[in-house]
Amino acid sequence: MQRRQFLAGLGALGVAGFVGAAEDSALRGPDVIFVPTPNDVVDTMLKMAGVTKNDTVYDLGCGDGRIVITAAQKYGARGVGIDIDPERVKEATANVKKARVADRVKIVRGDLFEADISAATVVTLYLLTDLNLKLRPKLWKDLNPGTRVVWHAFSMGDWKPERTADVQGSTVYLWRIPPRTA
Ligand SMILES: C[S@@+](CC[C@H](N)C(=O)[O-])C[C@H]1O[C@@H](n2cnc3c(N)ncnc32)[C@H](O)[C@@H]1O
């Protein structure tokens, strides 16, 4: 990607945001449009985070739910996908059902900046740099030390990743919430 495609899609945001807001005045429209993470990149993200059946993976802005569904299917993890767009929530919920992982994966409509993410042991992100930067204080405050944060394509500012990998022209980054004393 996709960077160009992703940024070009932002032009559509005004319309998408308006529709979202009109349907539910309590929730605003998406901050970024839906562009799915390629499946190879999803696999790399989950592998890099070392996801196991003991993990609870939160995808903030879950789109069609592919990251949390794959985490449940391949690793037996629990998953929570959060998206503000009702169409994405409907699509992801249907995909969860189709993949037969509804016992482990929950899709929730909500604003990722407001959601309770404290139960996460792994957080996945595919957002723009400005959203990543806006989200950093929440990740730092709400997540337990040791929680892995995996994202791709866009920067997290001066958060120095523990590991990176290049896949399909995209860079995947792993970062870990440090001990509280740090
Ligand atoms: C680039 S897509 C990534 C989808 C998925 N995480 C993936 O990697 O395949 C970003 C998603 O974030 C959602 N989104 C944008 N702003 C949001 C917000 N404030 N709260 C929750 N979801 C949001 C969009 O609706 C979209 O589905």
The ligand as an SDF file (V2000), in Angstrom:
LIG
                    3D

 27 29  0  0  0  0  0  0  0  0999 V2000
   -7.5130    1.3300    7.7260 C   0  0  0  0  0  0  0  0  0  0  0  0
   -8.9130    0.5210    8.3830 S   0  0  0  0  0  0  0  0  0  0  0  0
   -8.1520   -0.8550    9.2210 C   0  0  0  0  0  0  0  0  0  0  0  0
   -9.0990   -2.0390    9.3670 C   0  0  0  0  0  0  0  0  0  0  0  0
   -8.4980   -3.2440   10.0900 C   0  0  0  0  0  0  0  0  0  0  0  0
   -7.9280   -2.8710   11.3700 N   0  0  0  0  0  0  0  0  0  0  0  0
   -7.4370   -3.8930    9.2640 C   0  0  0  0  0  0  0  0  0  0  0  0
   -6.2510   -3.6650    9.5720 O   0  0  0  0  0  0  0  0  0  0  0  0
   -7.7610   -4.6220    8.3020 O   0  0  0  0  0  0  0  0  0  0  0  0
   -9.3650    1.6340    9.7160 C   0  0  0  0  0  0  0  0  0  0  0  0
  -10.6960    1.3100   10.3770 C   0  0  0  0  0  0  0  0  0  0  0  0
  -10.8400    2.1740   11.4930 O   0  0  0  0  0  0  0  0  0  0  0  0
  -12.2130    2.5470   11.6180 C   0  0  0  0  0  0  0  0  0  0  0  0
  -12.2440    3.7900   12.3990 N   0  0  0  0  0  0  0  0  0  0  0  0
  -11.8810    5.0280   12.0040 C   0  0  0  0  0  0  0  0  0  0  0  0
  -11.9890    5.9000   13.0130 N   0  0  0  0  0  0  0  0  0  0  0  0
  -12.4260    5.2060   14.0980 C   0  0  0  0  0  0  0  0  0  0  0  0
  -12.7130    5.5480   15.4380 C   0  0  0  0  0  0  0  0  0  0  0  0
  -12.5720    6.8010   15.9140 N   0  0  0  0  0  0  0  0  0  0  0  0
  -13.1220    4.5710   16.2750 N   0  0  0  0  0  0  0  0  0  0  0  0
  -13.2580    3.2900   15.8300 C   0  0  0  0  0  0  0  0  0  0  0  0
  -13.0220    2.9110   14.5510 N   0  0  0  0  0  0  0  0  0  0  0  0
  -12.5890    3.8520   13.6980 C   0  0  0  0  0  0  0  0  0  0  0  0
  -12.6970    2.6690   10.1940 C   0  0  0  0  0  0  0  0  0  0  0  0
  -14.0920    2.5470   10.1180 O   0  0  0  0  0  0  0  0  0  0  0  0
  -11.9290    1.5180    9.5160 C   0  0  0  0  0  0  0  0  0  0  0  0
  -12.6950    0.3460    9.5010 O   0  0  0  0  0  0  0  0  0  0  0  0
  1  2  1  0
  2  3  1  0
  2 10  1  0
  3  4  1  0
  4  5  1  0
  5  6  1  0
  5  7  1  0
  7  8  2  0
  7  9  1  0
 10 11  1  0
 11 12  1  0
 11 26  1  0
 12 13  1  0
 13 14  1  0
 13 24  1  0
 14 15  1  0
 14 23  1  0
 15 16  2  0
 16 17  1  0
 17 18  1  0
 17 23  2  0
 18 19  1  0
 18 20  2  0
 20 21  1  0
 21 22  2  0
 22 23  1  0
 24 25  1  0
 24 26  1  0
 26 27  1  0
M  CHG  2   2   1   9  -1
M  END
$$$$
